[in-house]
Amino acid sequence: MLESKLKYGKTMIERKIRYDSSIVEYRCKLLHLDQMKITLLHKVEKSFVMSKNNHQLKIPVGAYTFAYYWLDQPYNLYFWREPSGKYLGSYFNIVRKNDIQNNIVLFEDLIIDLVVKPNGTYYILDQEELPIPLQNFENGYVDDALHMLLERKDNIIEEVKAETKLFFR
């Protein structure tokens, strides 16, 4: 079922505008679009690891990225599953805003990210990259968004886990 979504879903571009104004783009397939949320799908072509201290999350080649962008929230979510359907982990970006323009989903990345492992442990990435303390960065917007996300993360992940499980039968 999932391979057919990759083959036949409308091609979309995810455009990440980094804090330094550089741009990264990925080709994805559209899974869902409504007034408040868009969901894209991407098959991982190159493995990667997200690490901090003694924590790490490895995403292998062939895994599926379900990318969620809420138009009314200060974050987006990458949710990974193996081809067998096994949940691998989640990664939230704190963003200025998610937007859709034609076939492009774009967001302004605000440096801070939250990684959540399958066992529920989490860690915050990239605080050392901030030009000023987190509490003052972007007039407190990022700190507020992070605290809100920490309160909501478990519920968001459970909803997405149930939704994405439907693609693996």
C-alpha positions as CSV (number, residue, x, y, z in Angstrom):
1,M,0.0,0.0,0.0
2,L,2.8,2.4,0.9
3,E,4.8,1.8,-2.3
4,S,1.7,2.7,-4.3
5,K,1.5,6.0,-2.4
6,L,5.1,6.8,-3.3
7,K,4.4,6.0,-6.9
8,Y,1.1,7.8,-7.4
9,G,1.0,10.6,-4.9
10,K,1.4,14.1,-6.2
11,T,5.0,15.3,-6.1
12,M,5.6,18.1,-3.7
13,I,8.7,20.0,-2.7
14,E,9.6,20.6,1.0
15,R,11.5,23.8,1.3
16,K,13.3,24.4,4.6
17,I,14.6,27.9,5.0
18,R,17.4,27.8,7.6
19,Y,18.0,30.5,10.1
20,D,21.0,31.6,8.1
21,S,18.7,32.0,5.0
22,S,20.2,29.0,3.2
23,I,17.6,26.6,1.7
24,V,17.3,22.8,1.6
25,E,14.7,21.1,-0.6
26,Y,13.4,17.5,-0.7
27,R,11.0,15.9,-3.2
28,C,8.1,14.2,-1.4
29,K,4.7,12.7,-2.2
30,L,1.5,14.2,-1.0
31,L,-0.5,12.0,1.4
32,H,-3.0,14.4,2.9
33,L,-4.0,18.0,2.6
34,D,-6.8,19.9,4.5
35,Q,-7.4,23.4,5.8
36,M,-5.0,22.9,8.8
37,K,-2.5,20.2,8.0
38,I,-0.5,18.7,5.1
39,T,1.2,15.3,5.3
40,L,4.0,14.3,2.9
41,L,5.8,11.0,2.4
42,H,9.5,10.5,1.6
43,K,11.6,7.3,1.4
44,V,15.0,7.8,3.1
45,E,17.7,7.4,0.5
46,K,20.7,8.0,2.7
47,S,21.0,6.8,6.3
48,F,21.7,9.4,9.0
49,V,22.1,9.7,12.8
50,M,20.9,12.5,15.1
51,S,23.1,12.6,18.2
52,K,23.5,14.5,21.4
53,N,25.8,13.4,24.2
54,N,25.1,9.7,24.7
55,H,21.7,9.9,22.9
56,Q,21.3,9.0,19.3
57,L,18.6,8.1,16.8
58,K,19.6,6.2,13.6
59,I,17.4,6.3,10.5
60,P,18.3,3.7,7.9
61,V,18.1,3.7,4.1
62,G,14.6,2.6,3.1
63,A,12.8,4.0,6.1
64,Y,9.7,6.1,5.4
65,T,9.4,9.7,6.6
66,F,5.9,10.9,7.3
67,A,6.2,14.7,7.4
68,Y,3.5,16.7,9.1
69,Y,3.0,20.4,8.8
70,W,0.3,22.1,10.8
71,L,-0.5,25.6,9.5
72,D,-1.5,26.9,12.9
73,Q,1.4,25.4,15.0
74,P,5.0,26.6,15.6
75,Y,6.4,23.2,14.8
76,N,6.4,20.4,12.2
77,L,7.1,16.7,12.7
78,Y,9.1,14.0,10.9
79,F,7.9,10.6,11.9
80,W,9.9,7.5,10.8
81,R,8.9,3.9,10.2
82,E,10.8,1.0,8.8
83,P,9.4,-0.7,5.6
84,S,8.0,-3.4,8.0
85,G,6.1,-0.6,9.8
86,K,8.2,-0.6,13.0
87,Y,8.2,2.9,14.6
88,L,11.8,4.3,14.6
89,G,11.4,7.8,16.2
90,S,10.2,11.3,15.8
91,Y,11.8,14.7,15.2
92,F,10.1,18.1,15.7
93,N,11.4,21.3,14.2
94,I,10.5,24.6,15.9
95,V,9.4,26.9,13.0
96,R,8.2,30.4,12.4
97,K,5.4,29.1,10.3
98,N,4.5,26.3,7.9
99,D,3.0,27.4,4.6
100,I,1.9,25.9,1.3
101,Q,2.5,27.7,-2.0
102,N,1.5,25.8,-5.1
103,N,3.4,22.5,-5.0
104,I,5.8,23.7,-2.2
105,V,5.5,23.2,1.5
106,L,7.9,25.7,3.2
107,F,8.9,26.6,6.6
108,E,11.4,28.8,8.4
109,D,13.5,26.7,10.7
110,L,14.2,28.3,14.1
111,I,17.2,26.1,15.0
112,I,15.9,24.2,18.0
113,D,14.7,20.6,17.4
114,L,13.3,17.9,19.6
115,V,14.1,14.2,19.0
116,V,11.8,11.6,20.6
117,K,12.9,7.9,20.6
118,P,10.5,5.0,20.5
119,N,10.8,4.5,24.3
120,G,9.6,8.1,24.9
121,T,13.0,9.5,25.9
122,Y,13.8,12.8,24.2
123,Y,16.5,15.3,23.7
124,I,16.8,18.8,22.4
125,L,19.2,19.6,19.6
126,D,21.2,22.7,18.6
127,Q,20.8,24.9,21.6
128,E,24.6,25.6,21.2
129,E,23.9,27.2,17.8
130,L,21.7,29.9,19.2
131,P,23.2,33.4,19.0
132,I,21.6,34.3,22.4
133,P,20.1,32.4,25.3
134,L,17.0,30.3,24.4
135,Q,14.7,32.4,26.7
136,N,15.6,35.6,24.7
137,F,16.0,34.0,21.2
138,E,13.3,35.4,18.8
139,N,11.8,37.4,21.8
140,G,11.0,34.1,23.6
141,Y,8.9,32.7,20.8
142,V,11.1,29.6,20.4
143,D,11.2,28.9,24.2
144,D,7.4,29.2,24.4
145,A,7.0,26.9,21.4
146,L,9.4,24.3,22.9
147,H,7.6,24.3,26.2
148,M,4.2,23.9,24.5
149,L,5.6,21.1,22.3
150,L,7.1,19.3,25.4
151,E,3.6,19.2,26.9
152,R,1.9,18.0,23.6
153,K,4.6,15.7,22.1
154,D,3.3,12.4,23.5
155,N,-0.3,13.0,22.3
156,I,0.9,14.2,18.9
157,I,3.1,11.1,18.5
158,E,0.3,8.7,19.5
159,E,-2.1,10.3,17.0
160,V,0.5,10.1,14.2
161,K,1.5,6.5,15.2
162,A,-2.1,5.4,14.8
163,E,-2.6,7.3,11.6
164,T,0.6,6.0,9.9
165,K,0.1,2.4,11.1
166,L,-2.8,2.3,8.6
167,F,-0.2,2.3,5.7
168,F,1.3,-1.0,7.0
169,R,-1.0,-3.9,6.7
